[in-house]
């Protein structure tokens, strides 16, 4: 049987100015935009211990996980240094709506983009009870 082998892209519709939204992601999250307007994120560039992975999950219709966003999706972006990311975001006046916090599989924080989509930031670590205090 044929099967899915990974996420080939993330595509979503901007509710306002898509070029300004893309520029916001480039400026604040470091996405390098291509001439056509999108970004290409290459797994070999990710140096995390987990070797690179993408989590997929369909949440229940009544979940509060994506709150305060009204969007039906939330994108989790891997980051290479949570402390530096938080510093650059807060320095630019972007509110951290939750976190940073540590879990068994890494550090997490949440922000909102200009279109009102909740963003989950994740600095991955190998699954380990000791990581809760990292």
C-alpha positions, 0 to 999 in steps of 0.5 A: 500500500502507498503511504504518506512519507512526510509533509511536503508543504504548509499552505494557508490563506491569508485573511489580509495582505499575504505579502505583508504576512509573509514578510512578518514571518521572514522578519520575526521567525527567520523564514528565508523567502524565495523570489516566488514568495514562499519559503523552503525549509530543508530538514538537513539544515535542522541540527536538533538531536531528534534527527528531524520529524514532523508531528501530525494530529487531528484535534477534536472539534471542541479543542481549546488548544488553538485558542485564542485563535478562531482558526481551524489549524495551528502550525508548529515551527521548530526553532533552534534556540528558544531563549533567543527566539523569545528575546527577538520576538519580545524585543519586536513587541510580539506578545508571548501568549503562553510559555516558554515551558519545558516538556519531555520532548522540548521547549514550547512557546505560543504567539499569534501572527498578524492574521490571528493564527496561533503559532506553536514554537518548539525547540525539540529535544529527545523524549526524556523525563529530565527535559522537563526541568531544562 
